[in-house]
Amino acid sequence: MRRFVVGLLAVIGFFTLLGIGGLILLASMAGSGRPTPPERIVLQIDWRKLPQETASSGGLDLKLFGRQQPSLSQTVALLQHAAKDSRVAGLVATLGDDGPGIASVQELRDAIAAFRASGKFAIAFAETFDEGAGGLQNYYLATAFDKIWVQPTGDFGVVGLAAQVPFLKGALDRVGVRFEGGRRLEYKTAPNSFTEAAMTAPQRENLQQLMDGLYGLVTADIATARKIAAGDVRSLIDRAPLSAQEALQARLIDKILYGDEAKVEALLQAGTNADLFAIDDYAALEKAAPAGDTIALIVASGTIVSEAPDDNPLQEGSLLAVDRIVAAIAAAARDKDVKALVVRIDSPGGGYVASDTLRRALERAKAGGKPVIVSVGDVAASGGYFAALPADAIVAHPGSITGSIGVFSIKPVVSDLLDMLGIKVETLTTGANATMSSPLHGFTPQQQALLERQLDRIYADFTAKVSAARKLEPARLDRAARGRVFTGTQAKAAGLVDEIGGLTRAIELARTRAGIDAAQEVQIRRYPAEKEPIERLLELVFGGGRKPPEIMAATDAGATTRALARRLNALGLYWHADTMRLPPLPPLWR
């Protein structure tokens, strides 16, 4: 009887999954019809959530009944195409993202500027530029448009930048948890939230320098765009929040009206037979691929790991699985049609070994005779910067965050907490250092010495590779290293990047290095091809081929410790000794 019930449940489960798959397929087909554009197009763009580096960033996109939002590079390409499309009269964008990266904003500002240079209008509408997360960045993006329109009840709540860094040591001491480890060197401040009671002098110095650099870039660009003196822009920000009427009088915005009125005004500006057409639908229109040479675009986004832990589509947006990206780089390098590679890196770093594997893939592609250009997104720091070193050129936005040349290792030690709770754990070992990575034991003097030696070795390798790739003499290298973090502009002055610019500039450099004529069209081919939402949901429903590590390790005697380490690592509380990663970023850059 038991076998019959189990078999029946298995059959029911199979047909349930089959039914779900059929519904998913039908939903996908229902949403895939090609839209019909109006005779005169005004592109309608919803940037209350800005495009991400990959269309799948941030996890699974369940927009089965609509169209997936284009990625950042796809959006730039769409705007370039629209600039040449005689049907497109202009665009109107609704802004309001809750915390875009400044480099991403600069990428879009450049694309909007190029669109306007073709003679077409661009209007930004926002309900408000509030003082919450993203207020400054959203207004910064708005200043790239011809006109900025705000709702009557909206505010100019742009109040500057703030970085609030929590320090947990006092609270952790009270509950019997301490962190042990080491760093190279004093500006590698990722562990500070757990090992210090307050900011150290190097942390305060570097973070303030970074914020001042970003704020200076943004306010200078705003001043130029709005034709207001830079000092006046800063004074207005210091007076904010301002009402919409006050912002209008200060020439910070151009008109006060509601969203429905903004759409009507945009259509009037476009002329007869004009209508709004969503950029997602515009992306779905058939476009003839350029007949010229091909440049490969590989987007490497997320924390660098050797492979995605359990083939879970929900994690794809936060992890950069090196095995997949290395395969993509190798495929592009082998492709005879591909004349050059552009690798877009948007990563705070990750494991030393995994970062080196990615670095080696770029090195091999370059050795194969094809130019390799790295384009830095919001961040390419620590392991992300390490991976970029072999490139023929590194191109960064003024507001990119890069550098962080250093390494650290910390672990939580919970033995005092367990004593307080009356929990006793017996440990058996077969080696002097068997408990080195255990959160149940602090480092012995011998283990601490071994850790320090390992950190010295990794830091020496990192700095040696930077010195060789960037041709920096020791004194200049030391000023650029020790864990310091830079804006793109500061990094160029330090010798860490070659040019200031975005993805478009990186592609221009790749074209030049490959010897492609400037007047010739080029095809941008993405590696690997991004999965459609339907493919990713089917993966989730029917499985990715492996069980989660927690299940695989259920019979392993060390499963508890490893599971704890994984959970702490996900929270940013635990790192192995090979970690090359930017400090956890304050909300300023989220």
Secondary structure, 3 states (H helix, E strand, C coil): CHHHHHHHHHHHHHHHHHHHHHHHHHHHHHCCCCCCCCCEEEEEEEECCCCCCCCCCCCCCCCCCCCCCCCHHHHHHHHHHHHHCCCEEEEEEEECCCCCCHHHHHHHHHHHHHHHHCCCEEEEEECCECCCCCHHHHHHHHCCCCEEEECCCCEECCCCCCCCCCCCHHHHHHCCCEEEEEEECCCCCCCHHHHCCCCCHHHHHHHHHHHHHHHHHHHHHHHHHHCCCHHHHHHHHHHCCEEHHHHHHCCCCCEECCHHHHHHHHHHHHCCCEEEEEHHHHHHCCCCCCCCEEEEEEEEECEEECCCCCCCHHHCCCEEEHHHHHHHHHHHHHCCCEEEEEEEEEECEEEHHHHHHHHHHHHHHHHCCCCEEEEEEEEEECHHHHHHCCCCEEEECCCCEEECCCEEEEEEECHHHHHHHCCCCCCCCCCCCCCCCCCCCCCCHHHHHHHHHHHHHHHHHHHHHHHHHHCCCHHHHHHHCCCCEEEHHHHHHHCCCCEECCHHHHHHHHHHHCCCCCCCCEEEEEECCCCCHHHHHHHHHHCCCCCCHHHHCCCCCCHHHHHHHHHHHHCCCCCCCCEEECCCCCHHHC
